[in-house]
Each structure stands twice: as C-alpha cells, then as structure tokens.
Amino acid sequence: MNKQLQLIAIIFLTLCGTSIASAEESAMDEGIKEYTAGKYSDALNHLGSALNSEFNNAKLHYYMGSCYMKLSKKEAAVREFRIAYALEPGGTAGQYSKQALASMGADGGSSSSSSSSSSSSEVTTKGLQDQKALGKAIMDYETKRSGGAGGGGQPAGYFPPYN
C-alpha cells in the first residue's frame, strides 16, 4: 500500500510540474500571438509571465524587445535585445536582436548608453529616426524570410516562432 501511495505521489508531482511548465510555455506562445496581432501591451503581459521559467530563452527576450520598440520604449527594447543577443549570439533570435540594436544605434555587446550628453530635442529626433530604422529592418527581414514582397500572407510585424 505504501508503494502505491508513493507511486501516486510521484505521478501527481510529475503532472503538476508539467502543467506549470505548459502554462508558462502557453504564456510565451500567447504573447507571440498577441504580438503578431499588434496587441503589444497584452503581448508584454503574457511574455512577462513566462519570464520565471523562460528567462534564458532568447526568443522571449527578442519578442519583448520588439514589443517595447512598438510601444516606443527604446531603453527597455535595447535591454531586451541585448539579453537576447547575449543568450544566443549565433542563433536566429540573437541575430535579429543584433540587427535591431544596430538599427537603433546600439551595438550588440556594449552596455554604454548613447547620447547621454545630447539635448532632449536631439534625443527625441534620434529616437524617431531609430524607430523608423528598426521598422525598416523588420520589414526587410520579413521580406527576406518570406521569400518576397508579399510576406507570405503573414500580418505585418510577424516573425515565425523559432524551432
């Protein structure tokens, strides 16, 4: 009888652990769906709830950085893109993050902030230019990944999940 209780307890704990991991995986998947739908604040909420178990996931940080850029939160975007690049410098999310950082005027590995001595109007103008450059980089990547100008029927801003 004691062995049966131990077996039941092991099965129960295993299933609980799986459902917790699935819930947090679902949060990341849901965040990516929200991002592709253009609901960037909702996407950040879902992606943020996946951070506890997926902190070392470059794809998660890449999508968070992309959301922050869409919401005009450059500092947060730079932070997330740098984390994604540091986690996976040779992988897809790392390379996208490196491109995003370059288009924003922030290199992939540097931790120095840009234009700290600039006036606020210069920073605002630079921020708008950076956002336009990132938008262009995203569209260029979408076109390249889809094999042409049509985007393969995917919504604007769509990046397929990495395998």
FIKOLZA-1660 file (N, C-alpha, C; in steps of 0.1 Angstrom, whole numbers, plus 5000, padded with zeros to 4 digits):
% residues 163
   i   px   py   pz ch aa at
   1 5008 4988 5000  A  M  N
   1 5000 5000 5000  A  M CA
   1 5009 5013 5000  A  M  C
   2 5019 5012 5008  A  N  N
   2 5028 5024 5009  A  N CA
   2 5035 5027 4995  A  N  C
   3 5039 5016 4988  A  K  N
   3 5045 5018 4974  A  K CA
   3 5035 5024 4965  A  K  C
   4 5022 5021 4966  A  Q  N
   4 5012 5026 4957  A  Q CA
   4 5010 5041 4960  A  Q  C
   5 5010 5045 4973  A  L  N
   5 5009 5059 4976  A  L CA
   5 5021 5067 4971  A  L  C
   6 5033 5061 4972  A  Q  N
   6 5045 5068 4966  A  Q CA
   6 5044 5070 4951  A  Q  C
   7 5039 5059 4945  A  L  N
   7 5038 5060 4930  A  L CA
   7 5028 5071 4926  A  L  C
   8 5017 5071 4933  A  I  N
   8 5006 5081 4931  A  I CA
   8 5012 5095 4933  A  I  C
   9 5019 5097 4944  A  A  N
   9 5025 5110 4947  A  A CA
   9 5035 5114 4936  A  A  C
  10 5043 5105 4931  A  I  N
  10 5053 5108 4921  A  I CA
  10 5046 5112 4908  A  I  C
  11 5035 5104 4904  A  I  N
  11 5028 5108 4892  A  I CA
  11 5021 5121 4894  A  I  C
  12 5015 5124 4905  A  F  N
  12 5009 5137 4908  A  F CA
  12 5019 5148 4906  A  F  C
  13 5030 5147 4913  A  L  N
  13 5040 5158 4912  A  L CA
  13 5045 5160 4898  A  L  C
  14 5047 5149 4891  A  T  N
  14 5052 5150 4877  A  T CA
  14 5042 5157 4869  A  T  C
  15 5029 5154 4870  A  L  N
  15 5018 5161 4862  A  L CA
  15 5017 5175 4866  A  L  C
  16 5018 5178 4879  A  C  N
  16 5018 5192 4883  A  C CA
  16 5029 5201 4877  A  C  C
  17 5041 5195 4877  A  G  N
  17 5053 5202 4872  A  G CA
  17 5051 5204 4857  A  G  C
  18 5045 5194 4850  A  T  N
  18 5043 5195 4835  A  T CA
  18 5033 5206 4833  A  T  C
  19 5022 5207 4841  A  S  N
  19 5011 5217 4838  A  S CA
  19 5016 5231 4841  A  S  C
  20 5025 5232 4851  A  I  N
  20 5031 5246 4853  A  I CA
  20 5040 5250 4842  A  I  C
  21 5048 5241 4837  A  A  N
  21 5057 5244 4826  A  A CA
  21 5048 5247 4813  A  A  C
  22 5038 5239 4811  A  S  N
  22 5029 5242 4800  A  S CA
  22 5022 5255 4801  A  S  C
  23 5018 5259 4813  A  A  N
  23 5011 5272 4814  A  A CA
  23 5021 5283 4811  A  A  C
  24 5033 5282 4816  A  E  N
  24 5043 5293 4813  A  E CA
  24 5047 5292 4798  A  E  C
  25 5048 5280 4792  A  E  N
  25 5050 5280 4778  A  E CA
  25 5039 5286 4770  A  E  C
  26 5027 5283 4775  A  S  N
  26 5015 5289 4769  A  S CA
  26 5015 5304 4770  A  S  C
  27 5020 5309 4781  A  A  N
  27 5021 5324 4782  A  A CA
  27 5030 5330 4771  A  A  C
  28 5041 5323 4769  A  M  N
  28 5050 5328 4758  A  M CA
  28 5043 5327 4744  A  M  C
  29 5037 5315 4742  A  D  N
  29 5030 5314 4729  A  D CA
  29 5019 5324 4727  A  D  C
  30 5012 5326 4738  A  E  N
  30 5001 5336 4738  A  E CA
  30 5007 5350 4735  A  E  C
  31 5018 5353 4741  A  G  N
  31 5025 5366 4739  A  G CA
  31 5029 5368 4725  A  G  C
  32 5034 5357 4719  A  I  N
  32 5038 5358 4704  A  I CA
  32 5025 5360 4696  A  I  C
  33 5014 5353 4699  A  K  N
  33 5002 5355 4692  A  K CA
  33 4997 5370 4693  A  K  C
  34 4998 5375 4705  A  E  N
  34 4993 5389 4707  A  E CA
  34 5002 5399 4699  A  E  C
  35 5015 5396 4699  A  Y  N
  35 5025 5404 4692  A  Y CA
  35 5021 5404 4677  A  Y  C
  36 5018 5392 4671  A  T  N
  36 5015 5392 4657  A  T CA
  36 5002 5398 4654  A  T  C
  37 4993 5399 4664  A  A  N
  37 4980 5406 4662  A  A CA
  37 4981 5421 4665  A  A  C
  38 4993 5426 4668  A  G  N
  38 4995 5440 4671  A  G CA
  38 4991 5445 4684  A  G  C
  39 4989 5436 4694  A  K  N
  39 4985 5439 4707  A  K CA
  39 4997 5439 4716  A  K  C
  40 5005 5449 4715  A  Y  N
  40 5019 5448 4721  A  Y CA
  40 5018 5449 4736  A  Y  C
  41 5009 5456 4742  A  S  N
  41 5008 5457 4757  A  S CA
  41 5004 5443 4762  A  S  C
  42 4994 5437 4756  A  D  N
  42 4989 5424 4760  A  D CA
  42 5000 5414 4758  A  D  C
  43 5008 5415 4747  A  A  N
  43 5019 5406 4745  A  A CA
  43 5029 5407 4756  A  A  C
  44 5032 5419 4760  A  L  N
  44 5042 5421 4771  A  L CA
  44 5037 5414 4784  A  L  C
  45 5024 5415 4787  A  N  N
  45 5019 5409 4799  A  N CA
  45 5021 5394 4798  A  N  C
  46 5018 5388 4787  A  H  N
  46 5019 5373 4786  A  H CA
  46 5034 5369 4786  A  H  C
  47 5042 5377 4778  A  L  N
  47 5057 5373 4778  A  L CA
  47 5063 5375 4792  A  L  C
  48 5059 5386 4799  A  G  N
  48 5064 5388 4812  A  G CA
  48 5061 5377 4822  A  G  C
  49 5049 5371 4820  A  S  N
  49 5046 5360 4829  A  S CA
  49 5053 5347 4826  A  S  C
  50 5060 5346 4815  A  A  N
  50 5068 5335 4811  A  A CA
  50 5082 5336 4816  A  A  C
  51 5086 5348 4821  A  L  N
  51 5100 5351 4824  A  L CA
  51 5105 5342 4835  A  L  C
  52 5097 5338 4845  A  N  N
  52 5102 5330 4856  A  N CA
  52 5108 5317 4851  A  N  C
  53 5102 5310 4842  A  S  N
  53 5107 5297 4838  A  S CA
  53 5115 5298 4825  A  S  C
  54 5114 5309 4817  A  E  N
  54 5120 5310 4804  A  E CA
  54 5130 5322 4803  A  E  C
  55 5136 5326 4815  A  F  N
  55 5144 5338 4814  A  F CA
  55 5156 5336 4805  A  F  C
  56 5161 5324 4803  A  N  N
  56 5173 5322 4795  A  N CA
  56 5168 5318 4780  A  N  C
  57 5157 5322 4776  A  N  N
  57 5151 5320 4763  A  N CA
  57 5153 5332 4755  A  N  C
  58 5162 5332 4745  A  A  N
  58 5165 5344 4737  A  A CA
  58 5153 5348 4729  A  A  C
  59 5145 5339 4724  A  K  N
  59 5133 5342 4717  A  K CA
  59 5123 5351 4725  A  K  C
  60 5122 5347 4738  A  L  N
  60 5113 5355 4747  A  L CA
  60 5118 5370 4748  A  L  C
  61 5131 5371 4750  A  H  N
  61 5136 5385 4751  A  H CA
  61 5135 5393 4738  A  H  C
  62 5137 5386 4727  A  Y  N
  62 5136 5392 4714  A  Y CA
  62 5122 5398 4712  A  Y  C
  63 5112 5389 4715  A  Y  N
  63 5098 5394 4713  A  Y CA
  63 5095 5405 4723  A  Y  C
  64 5100 5404 4735  A  M  N
  64 5098 5415 4745  A  M CA
  64 5104 5428 4740  A  M  C
  65 5116 5427 4734  A  G  N
  65 5123 5439 4728  A  G CA
  65 5115 5445 4717  A  G  C
  66 5109 5436 4709  A  S  N
  66 5101 5441 4697  A  S CA
  66 5089 5448 4702  A  S  C
  67 5082 5442 4713  A  C  N
  67 5071 5449 4718  A  C CA
  67 5074 5463 4724  A  C  C
  68 5085 5463 4731  A  Y  N
  68 5089 5476 4736  A  Y CA
  68 5092 5486 4725  A  Y  C
  69 5098 5482 4714  A  M  N
  69 5100 5491 4703  A  M CA
  69 5087 5496 4697  A  M  C
  70 5078 5487 4696  A  K  N
  70 5065 5491 4690  A  K CA
  70 5057 5501 4700  A  K  C
  71 5061 5500 4713  A  L  N
  71 5054 5509 4723  A  L CA
  71 5063 5521 4725  A  L  C
  72 5074 5523 4717  A  S  N
  72 5083 5535 4718  A  S CA
  72 5090 5535 4732  A  S  C
  73 5094 5524 4737  A  K  N
  73 5101 5523 4749  A  K CA
  73 5115 5518 4746  A  K  C
  74 5123 5527 4740  A  K  N
  74 5136 5523 4735  A  K CA
  74 5146 5517 4745  A  K  C
  75 5147 5523 4757  A  E  N
  75 5156 5518 4767  A  E CA
  75 5153 5503 4770  A  E  C
  76 5140 5501 4773  A  A  N
  76 5136 5487 4776  A  A CA
  76 5139 5478 4764  A  A  C
  77 5136 5483 4752  A  A  N
  77 5139 5474 4740  A  A CA
  77 5153 5471 4739  A  A  C
  78 5162 5481 4741  A  V  N
  78 5177 5479 4740  A  V CA
  78 5181 5468 4750  A  V  C
  79 5175 5469 4762  A  R  N
  79 5179 5459 4773  A  R CA
  79 5175 5445 4768  A  R  C
  80 5163 5444 4764  A  E  N
  80 5158 5430 4760  A  E CA
  80 5165 5425 4748  A  E  C
  81 5168 5433 4738  A  F  N
  81 5176 5429 4726  A  F CA
  81 5190 5425 4730  A  F  C
  82 5196 5432 4739  A  R  N
  82 5210 5429 4744  A  R CA
  82 5209 5415 4751  A  R  C
  83 5199 5413 4759  A  I  N
  83 5198 5400 4766  A  I CA
  83 5197 5389 4756  A  I  C
  84 5188 5391 4746  A  A  N
  84 5186 5380 4736  A  A CA
  84 5199 5377 4728  A  A  C
  85 5206 5388 4725  A  Y  N
  85 5218 5386 4718  A  Y CA
  85 5229 5379 4726  A  Y  C
  86 5229 5383 4739  A  A  N
  86 5239 5376 4748  A  A CA
  86 5236 5361 4750  A  A  C
  87 5223 5358 4750  A  L  N
  87 5219 5344 4752  A  L CA
  87 5222 5336 4740  A  L  C
  88 5220 5342 4728  A  E  N
  88 5221 5334 4716  A  E CA
  88 5227 5342 4705  A  E  C
  89 5240 5345 4706  A  P  N
  89 5246 5354 4696  A  P CA
  89 5247 5348 4682  A  P  C
  90 5247 5335 4680  A  G  N
  90 5247 5329 4667  A  G CA
  90 5234 5324 4662  A  G  C
  91 5224 5325 4671  A  G  N
  91 5211 5319 4667  A  G CA
  91 5202 5330 4661  A  G  C
  92 5190 5326 4657  A  T  N
  92 5181 5334 4649  A  T CA
  92 5177 5346 4658  A  T  C
  93 5172 5344 4670  A  A  N
  93 5168 5355 4679  A  A CA
  93 5180 5364 4682  A  A  C
  94 5191 5359 4684  A  G  N
  94 5203 5367 4686  A  G CA
  94 5207 5376 4674  A  G  C
  95 5206 5370 4662  A  Q  N
  95 5209 5378 4650  A  Q CA
  95 5199 5388 4647  A  Q  C
  96 5186 5385 4649  A  Y  N
  96 5176 5396 4648  A  Y CA
  96 5178 5407 4658  A  Y  C
  97 5181 5403 4670  A  S  N
  97 5184 5413 4681  A  S CA
  97 5196 5421 4677  A  S  C
  98 5206 5415 4672  A  K  N
  98 5218 5423 4668  A  K CA
  98 5214 5433 4657  A  K  C
  99 5207 5429 4648  A  Q  N
  99 5202 5438 4637  A  Q CA
  99 5194 5449 4643  A  Q  C
 100 5185 5446 4652  A  A  N
 100 5176 5456 4658  A  A CA
 100 5185 5466 4666  A  A  C
 101 5195 5461 4673  A  L  N
 101 5204 5470 4681  A  L CA
 101 5212 5479 4671  A  L  C
 102 5216 5474 4660  A  A  N
 102 5224 5482 4651  A  A CA
 102 5215 5493 4645  A  A  C
 103 5203 5489 4642  A  S  N
 103 5194 5499 4636  A  S CA
 103 5190 5510 4646  A  S  C
 104 5191 5507 4659  A  M  N
 104 5188 5516 4669  A  M CA
 104 5200 5525 4673  A  M  C
 105 5212 5521 4667  A  G  N
 105 5224 5528 4671  A  G CA
 105 5230 5523 4684  A  G  C
 106 5226 5511 4688  A  A  N
 106 5232 5504 4700  A  A CA
 106 5238 5491 4695  A  A  C
 107 5251 5489 4698  A  D  N
 107 5257 5477 4693  A  D CA
 107 5253 5465 4702  A  D  C
 108 5255 5453 4697  A  G  N
 108 5250 5441 4704  A  G CA
 108 5257 5438 4717  A  G  C
 109 5269 5441 4719  A  G  N
 109 5276 5437 4732  A  G CA
 109 5278 5449 4741  A  G  C
 110 5277 5461 4737  A  S  N
 110 5280 5472 4745  A  S CA
 110 5270 5475 4756  A  S  C
 111 5274 5480 4767  A  S  N
 111 5265 5484 4777  A  S CA
 111 5264 5499 4779  A  S  C
 112 5272 5506 4771  A  S  N
 112 5272 5521 4772  A  S CA
 112 5259 5526 4766  A  S  C
 113 5254 5537 4772  A  S  N
 113 5242 5543 4767  A  S CA
 113 5246 5554 4756  A  S  C
 114 5237 5556 4747  A  S  N
 114 5240 5565 4736  A  S CA
 114 5235 5579 4739  A  S  C
 115 5242 5589 4735  A  S  N
 115 5238 5603 4735  A  S CA
 115 5234 5608 4749  A  S  C
 116 5242 5604 4759  A  S  N
 116 5238 5608 4773  A  S CA
 116 5240 5623 4774  A  S  C
 117 5249 5630 4766  A  S  N
 117 5251 5644 4768  A  S CA
 117 5243 5652 4758  A  S  C
 118 5234 5646 4750  A  S  N
 118 5227 5653 4740  A  S CA
 118 5215 5660 4746  A  S  C
 119 5210 5671 4739  A  S  N
 119 5199 5678 4744  A  S CA
 119 5186 5669 4742  A  S  C
 120 5175 5672 4749  A  S  N
 120 5164 5664 4748  A  S CA
 120 5158 5664 4734  A  S  C
 121 5158 5675 4727  A  S  N
 121 5153 5675 4713  A  S CA
 121 5161 5666 4704  A  S  C
 122 5174 5666 4706  A  E  N
 122 5183 5657 4698  A  E CA
 122 5179 5643 4701  A  E  C
 123 5177 5639 4713  A  V  N
 123 5174 5626 4717  A  V CA
 123 5161 5622 4711  A  V  C
 124 5151 5631 4712  A  T  N
 124 5138 5628 4706  A  T CA
 124 5139 5625 4691  A  T  C
 125 5146 5634 4684  A  T  N
 125 5147 5632 4670  A  T CA
 125 5155 5619 4667  A  T  C
 126 5165 5616 4674  A  K  N
 126 5173 5604 4672  A  K CA
 126 5164 5592 4675  A  K  C
 127 5155 5593 4685  A  G  N
 127 5146 5582 4688  A  G CA
 127 5137 5579 4677  A  G  C
 128 5131 5589 4671  A  L  N
 128 5122 5587 4659  A  L CA
 128 5130 5581 4648  A  L  C
 129 5142 5586 4645  A  Q  N
 129 5150 5580 4634  A  Q CA
 129 5153 5565 4637  A  Q  C
 130 5156 5562 4649  A  D  N
 130 5159 5548 4653  A  D CA
 130 5147 5540 4651  A  D  C
 131 5135 5545 4655  A  Q  N
 131 5123 5537 4654  A  Q CA
 131 5120 5534 4639  A  Q  C
 132 5121 5544 4631  A  K  N
 132 5119 5542 4616  A  K CA
 132 5129 5532 4611  A  K  C
 133 5142 5533 4615  A  A  N
 133 5152 5524 4610  A  A CA
 133 5148 5509 4615  A  A  C
 134 5144 5508 4627  A  L  N
 134 5140 5494 4631  A  L CA
 134 5128 5489 4624  A  L  C
 135 5119 5498 4621  A  G  N
 135 5107 5494 4613  A  G CA
 135 5111 5489 4599  A  G  C
 136 5121 5496 4593  A  K  N
 136 5126 5492 4580  A  K CA
 136 5133 5479 4581  A  K  C
 137 5141 5477 4592  A  A  N
 137 5149 5465 4593  A  A CA
 137 5139 5453 4595  A  A  C
 138 5129 5455 4603  A  I  N
 138 5119 5444 4605  A  I CA
 138 5112 5441 4591  A  I  C
 139 5108 5451 4584  A  M  N
 139 5102 5448 4571  A  M CA
 139 5111 5441 4561  A  M  C
 140 5124 5445 4561  A  D  N
 140 5134 5439 4553  A  D CA
 140 5136 5424 4557  A  D  C
 141 5136 5421 4570  A  Y  N
 141 5137 5407 4574  A  Y CA
 141 5125 5399 4570  A  Y  C
 142 5113 5406 4572  A  E  N
 142 5101 5399 4568  A  E CA
 142 5101 5395 4554  A  E  C
 143 5105 5404 4545  A  T  N
 143 5105 5402 4531  A  T CA
 143 5115 5391 4528  A  T  C
 144 5127 5391 4534  A  K  N
 144 5137 5381 4532  A  K CA
 144 5133 5368 4536  A  K  C
 145 5127 5367 4548  A  R  N
 145 5122 5354 4554  A  R CA
 145 5111 5348 4546  A  R  C
 146 5102 5356 4540  A  S  N
 146 5090 5351 4533  A  S CA
 146 5094 5348 4518  A  S  C
 147 5105 5352 4514  A  G  N
 147 5109 5350 4500  A  G CA
 147 5104 5360 4490  A  G  C
 148 5099 5371 4495  A  G  N
 148 5095 5381 4485  A  G CA
 148 5087 5392 4492  A  G  C
 149 5081 5400 4484  A  A  N
 149 5074 5412 4489  A  A CA
 149 5061 5410 4496  A  A  C
 150 5055 5398 4493  A  G  N
 150 5041 5396 4498  A  G CA
 150 5041 5392 4513  A  G  C
 151 5052 5389 4519  A  G  N
 151 5051 5385 4533  A  G CA
 151 5045 5371 4535  A  G  C
 152 5043 5364 4524  A  G  N
 152 5037 5350 4526  A  G CA
 152 5024 5350 4532  A  G  C
 153 5016 5361 4531  A  G  N
 153 5003 5362 4537  A  G CA
 153 5003 5364 4552  A  G  C
 154 5014 5367 4558  A  Q  N
 154 5015 5369 4572  A  Q CA
 154 5013 5383 4575  A  Q  C
 155 5007 5386 4587  A  P  N
 155 5005 5400 4591  A  P CA
 155 5018 5408 4593  A  P  C
 156 5017 5421 4591  A  A  N
 156 5029 5429 4593  A  A CA
 156 5034 5428 4607  A  A  C
 157 5047 5427 4608  A  G  N
 157 5053 5426 4621  A  G CA
 157 5055 5411 4626  A  G  C
 158 5051 5402 4617  A  Y  N
 158 5051 5388 4621  A  Y CA
 158 5065 5382 4619  A  Y  C
 159 5069 5375 4630  A  F  N
 159 5081 5367 4629  A  F CA
 159 5077 5353 4633  A  F  C
 160 5079 5343 4625  A  P  N
 160 5075 5330 4629  A  P CA
 160 5083 5325 4641  A  P  C
 161 5076 5317 4649  A  P  N
 161 5083 5311 4661  A  P CA
 161 5095 5303 4656  A  P  C
 162 5106 5305 4664  A  Y  N
 162 5118 5297 4662  A  Y CA
 162 5117 5283 4666  A  Y  C
 163 5123 5274 4659  A  N  N
 163 5123 5260 4663  A  N CA
 163 5135 5256 4671  A  N  C
% end
